[in-house]
Amino acid sequence: MSTLTILIVVVFCIGYMCIALESLTRVNKAAIALLMCVCCWTLLMMGPAAYYPEVAEGSVVHHIAEVIEHHLGDAAGTLFFLMGAMTIVEIVDSNGGFNFVRDAIKTRSKRKLMWRMVLMTFFLSAILDNLTTSIVMIMVLRKLVQSRGDRLIYAALVVISANSGGAFSPIGDVTTIMLWIKGVITTQGVITEIFVPSLVSMLVPAFILQYQLKGKFDKSLNLPKAEVSRFTQGQRNVIFWLGVGGLCFVPVFKTLTHLPPFMGILLVLGVLWTVTEIFHYNTAEDDTMAKRVSDLLSKIDLSTIMFFLGILMAVAVLQEVGVLTMLGGVLDTTFEGNHFLVTGIIGMLSSIVDNVPLVAGCMGMYPVAAAGDMAVDGIFWQLLAYCAGVGGSMLIIGSAAGVVVMGLEKITFGWYMKRITWVAFVGYLAGMAVYWVERAIFF
């Protein structure tokens, strides 16, 4: 390994560490990711000929520009997909589309509320995404549960359920979106084989934690309806079904047209945007301005988009200099090709650091094979989708859902580690065991 390669790896590791320690440094991880990306590519430009010996010396700089554009094109597909999905969810939410969640889980029994909540979170996160679902569920729980002690247990289960639900859906988690867009997992494959392990990884912790919730709430919960736009109930239903149904339609669109997934999400956004503009036509001006899609776009979390851009492009540098291929070989040699051990370790690492760069790194480390465990929908890729998603539940900082719930409910790192980590770990192992049984018997 050359000195320049070592320097690139050191810069990447320092940036990675700053991202993991965002709560201590108080510097937004998006800023660090962008700096890390630019620094790594700049270092690569200091000695480009060493990495592209087959390219003529006078053309190497032009070649790197083409390489950057290629990687940027791959990253843009993921970024536009996320931006479209975020906007669709924001449209549905701003028009009262998720009020049914509150009405569906409301009950006086603490345990009944828990089971309704975890199941609703699990399936919603598969359709929307684990981050959005977590926000919706925490906002609902704040109105349903007054006791902070009880609400912390519910909040922890929201994190576990959201991450488990996102793992079996191609649109439920950023990591599965990345794997799906890359083409290493298919919609049918990941749903049929990962659904049961993901469900078990949620049910086991819920079964354990239900014993910490006893009795009923002090009084009946009569919640006022949230103020929404002046759309009629029928119009709100149309917006809801167009948004959520459209998200479910995206995998079908990809299968039918063979276009990239972000084209499908842009189709759904365009239809939903057009419909809301038509609905707004006969609505009072003071009501429409706050609800129009053009205004809702300002609520999209662009810092998250910038973070993904920086991290994906920084990982691309490691791929270009051959570090990821070398790491893949070391892991395979150390664990003798045992994909359960390799992905299991990756899953545990995803509870410490962000799973996005981990999965991006794995996609660069391991080539897709024509057949076997590394083929499309092979054991390795499906386990990676499961482990990277569910493994993030083991620590409160291990997933986007955990981080947002930590901020909303002021959950401390120590409380979660002491009370929840071991429970999430048991569920994680149980899901992997179920997947092993599935593969041994059915596939």
Secondary structure, DSSP 8 states (H G I E B T S, - for coil): --HHHHHHHHHHHHHHHHHHTHHHH---HHHHHHHHHHHHHHHHHHSGGGT-TTS-GGGHHHHHHHHHHHHHHHHHHHHHHHHHHHHHHHHHHHTTTTHHHHHHH--SBHHHHHHHHHHHHHHHHHHS-HHHHHHHHHHHHHHH---HHHHHHHHHHHHHHHHHHHHTSTTSSHHHHHHHHHTSS-HHHHHHHHHHHHHHHHHHHHHHHGGG--SB-SS----------S--HHHHHHHHHHHHHHHHHHHHHHHHH---HHHHHHHHHHHHHHHHHHHHTTS-HHHHTTTSHHHHGGGS-HHHHHHHHHHHHHHHHHHHTTHHHHHHHHHHHHHTT-HHHHHHHHHHHTTTS-HHHHHHHHHHHS---SSSTTSTT-HHHHHHHHHHHHGGGGSTTSSHHHHHHHHHHT--HHHHHHHTHHHHHHHHHHHHHHHHHHHHHT-
